[in-house]
Amino acid sequence: MEKILIVNIILRKKRKKMKKNEKIFILLGPTASGKSDVAYKLIQRFTNLQIMNCDSKQVYKEIPKITAQPHLDEILQYNYKLYGHHSVYENYNISQWLENANDEIEKAFFSGKTPLLVGGTGFYINGLMNKMSDLPQISEKIKKFHSELIEKIGIEKYYEYVSQKDSKIIGKIHPNDKYRLHRAGCVFDESGRSILDFYEENKIQKKDNRDYQIYVVLPEKDILYQNIEQRFHSMMQSGILDEISQVMSIPKHLPSYKSHGLPELIDYINGEKTLNEAIEIAIQNTRNYAKRQKTWFKNQIRDGFFFHDKDSCLSKMHDDFSFL
C-alpha cells in the first residue's frame, strides 16, 4: 500500500511539473486544403507526435470515405485519436468532443507525447482554447422540429420565422447562416431567451495556461475549389455510394446527416436527383462551406502562422518540431 501511495505521489508531481510546459499544436484549414497530408508527413518524421482529429464530421465511423478521413491503416499504424469513433446514428456535439479531446490531450502529455490537432472545425478549437458560452441543453424533439422546418420552408422564410421570435439576431446572424440560425431557433424555443443573451452573460475568457501554436493552410480560391472538385470525383471512384447506401436511414436532424455530399447522394440513391445533379450540388455546397471556413480562420485566428500552400506549412512545422 505504501509503495502504491509513493508511486501516485510521484506521478502527480511529474504531471504538475509537465503542466508548466504543455504545448499543443493545431493544424487548421478549410476542407481539401491538404491538412491531412501535412500531418501524415510530420508523423512519419516525428513519431512522438499524437495526432488528434478536430473535424466535426470525421468523428463518424460508418462514413470514413465521404468525410475524407485518413486511411484506416494510417490511423492504426500511428495511433491517431478521435477519428471514426462515434456512430452516425447518435448525436455528437462540441461538449462531447471537448471532453474527448481534453482526455486525449492529458493522456498524450502523461505519456510524453506532443498533441497535434488536425481539422477544419474552428468552433471546436475555439471551445478548446476558450470558455464556451453556457447554452441550454436542447432536446432532440426541438432540434428535429427546426431541422425539418428549414427543409420545408427554406432558409429565407426560416430566417423570418426565427427573427420574429428573437429580434436580437437581426444584423447579428446572417440570413443564410443555416447552422447559427438553427441554433438560435432551438435555443429560443428551449429557453424562451435569445441566444445572444447567453453569449453576453458568458463572455469568452481564457480557459487555461496551455501554450497553443496554430498553423493555418489557406490556399487561393481557385486552387481550393479545384481540390474540392478533384477530391469529390476521386471519392466517387473509391466507392462512396456503397458506403452511403449502408447509412440511408440517418435521421435528417442529426449532425452526421450534414456531412458534405451525403444528403445529395442519398437523394440520388432515392431517385430524387440524377447523379450529375447530386455531384454538382455537393461540390458547390462544399465550396460554399470552404469559403465560410476561410473567412472564419482569417477573422478568428489572430496568433497563428498562415500559409497559401501545404508545402510551405509543412516546411515551417518541420522546423518548429525539431525539438521532438
N, C-alpha and C positions, 0 to 999 in steps of 0.2 A: 504493500500500500504506500509506504514512504517513497519507494522508487518511482511509482506512478505519479505521485504528487510532485516530486522533483522534476520529472520529465515534463509535466504540464506547465510548471512554472518556467522552465527553460524555454519551452515553445512559445509561451505568452510573451516572454521578454524578447525573444527573437522576432515575433510578429510585431511587437511595439516598435522595435528598432527598425524593422523593414518599412513601417508606415512612413517614416520620415523621408524616405527617398522614393516613394512609389511614383512611377511614371507610366502613364497609359498613352499608347499611340493610337491614333484614329485616322483611318484612310477613308475619305468620303468622295462622292462623285455621283453624277446622275447615272441612270441606267445605261448600260452599254458604253461606259466611259473607259473601261479596261481595269477597273479596281481589282477584280479577282485575279487577273493575270499578274499584276504587280505583286499582290500578296503571295501568289504561288512562287514567283521567282525569289521573293525575300525568304520564304520559309525553307526553300532549298539551300540557301546560303546560311541563314541564321536559324538553326533548328531549335534555339532556345526561345523563340517566339511562341506565343499562344494565340493563334488566330481565332477570332470570335465573330459571329455574324451580327450585324446591326441593320439588317434589311427586314422590313416587316412581313414580306411575302416569302422570303427564303426560310422561314421557320417551319413551313408545312411539308410533311414527309411524303405525302402522296403525289405532289406535283413538282418534283425537282427540275424537270426539263423546262416547263413553261415559265418557271421563276428563275431560270438560269443559275441554279446552284452549282457549286464546284462538283466535279465528278466524285462519285462515292468512293472510289479508290483513293483519291486525293484526300478526302475528308478523313478516311480511316487511317491512312498512312501517317498523316501529320496531326491526327487527333484534333481536328477542328471542332469548335464548340458552337452550339445554338443553330446549327443547320438541320433542317428536316427533323425536328424533334417534337412537332405538335401536329395534331390531326386537323385536316381541313374542315371537319365536321364539328369542331369545337371553337368557341370564341377565344381569341388571343388578343390581349391589349398591351398597352405600354407598361402598365403596372406589373403585369406578369413578366414582360421582358426585362424590366429593371431589376426585378427580384432575381431572375435567372442570370442576368449579366453580372450583377454585383457579386453573386455567389461564385460564378466562374472566375471573375477577376480576383477575388480573395484566394481562391484555390491556386490560381496561377502564381500570385505573389508568394504564397506559402511554399510552393514547390520550386521557387527561384526562377520562374519564367516571366517574360515580359509580355503583357497583353497588347495585341494589335486588333482593334475592332475595325471591321471592313463592311461597308454598306452604303446605302443611299437614303436611309430614313432619318432625316435631320431631327424630327420630333423625338426619336429615341435618344439621340446624342444630347439634345437639349435637356431631356429629362435626366440623363445620367450626370451631366455636369452641373445642373441647377435644380433647385427645388421646384417641383411641379405644382401648379395650382390644384387645390384640393376640390376637384369637381365631384359632384354626387355620383353614386353608382347608378348606372342606367339599366333598367330592366330589359330583358330580351324582347318583351312584348312591345315596348316603346321603340326600341331600335328597329324592329321588324316593321312596325307601322310607318315610320318615317322613310325607311328604305323603299318600301312598296309605294308610298305616296310620291316619292321622287320619280320612280319609274312610271307611275300612272299619269302625273300631270306635267312632268318636265321640270327642268331646273329653274326656268324663269318664273313660272307660277308658284313653284315651291318657295322661291325667294320671297315673293309677295306674301305667301302664307306665313312664313316664319317671321318676316319683318313686321307684319301686322300684330303678331303676338309680342315680339321682342323688338321694339323700335330702336333700341340702343345699338343693334348690329348695323343699322344703316350707315354707310360710309366707313364701317369698320371691317366688314366681311364682304368680299367681292361677290356679286350676284352669281358668278359662275363657279365659285369655290364650293363644289358639292360636298367635300369632306367636312369643312368647317361649318357650313350651313346645316348639315345633318347633325353635327354635334350640338350646335346652338339650339336646334329644334328639339332634340332629345333632352337636353339639359333643362330647357324651359318647361317642357311637359312633365318632367320628373320632379322638378323643384318649385316651379312657378316663378323662377327668377332668371334674369338674364345671365348668360354665360360670362358676359363682361364684368358682372358684379363679382363673380368668383375670381376672375383674373385680378381685379382691383384689390380684393381682400388678401390675395396671396401673391404679393409682389415676388417675382423670382429673385431668389437670393443665392449666393454661392453655396454649394452643397457641402463641399468638403475641402480638404487641403491637398488633394491629389494634384499631380502635375500632368496636365493634358497637353499632348503635342498633336496638332491636327494638320493633315495633308489633304488637299482637295484637287482632284483632277477635273478640269472643266474644258473639254475640247470645244473647238469652234463649232457653231451651229451646224454647218453643212456636213462636217465630219461626223458629228454626233448622230445626226439624222441618218446618214449613210450607214453608220454602225448599227443603228437600231433596225433598219430595214434588212441589212445583210444577216444580222443575228436571227431575226424572226424567220427568214426564209431557211436558214440553217436548222432552226428548231423544227420547222415543218418536215425537213428531211430526216430528222432524228427520231420521229415517231411521237410527237406530242399529241396527235389526235388519238392514238391508242391510250396515252396517259389520261387525257381528258375524258375519254369515254368511260373510264373507271370511276369518275367523280361527278357524274351528271346530276346527282341528287343533292349537291351542295345547296343549302338554303341561301337565297339571294341576300339576306340581311347580314350574313357572316362576312368578316373581313377577307377570308380566303377567296370568296367569290369575285372579289375586285382585283385579283391578280391579272396583270396585263395580258390580254389576249384570251384569257379563259372564257369570259362571258360571250365574246364574239364567236369563238369556236364551238361553244355549246349551242349557240343559235344555229350555226352551220349544221352541226350534227342533228339538231332537231328539225332541220329543213326550213328554218326561218330566214336564212341568208344563204347566198351562194358562197362558195369557198373564196372566190376573189373578193367579194364584198367583205367577208369576215376578216380576211387578211389585211385589206386596205384600211378598214376601220380600226383594227387592232394596232396597226403600225402608226396611224395618225394619233390615236389616243395615247400611245406610248410616247410619241414625240411631244405631245402636249404636256404630259407628265414630266418628261425630262426638262422641258422649258421651265416648268414651275420649280423643279429641283434646283436648277442653275440659279434662278432668282433667289431662292431661299438661301443657298450657300453664300451667294455674293452679299446678301443683306445681313445674314445672321452670324457668319463665321468671320470674326474680326482679327483673331490672333492665330492665324494659320498660314501655311505655305500653299500658294495656288500655282497650278501648272496647266498649260494648254494641251499637254500630251502625257501619256502614261510613262513614256521612256524618261522624260525629264524628272517626273515624280519618283520613279524607281531609282534614278541616279542619286537624287538628294537623300532619299530614305536609306539607300545603301550606305552612303557616307555617314549618316546620323546613327546607324545601327552598328557602327564599327566597334562600339563598346561591348557588344554582346559576345 
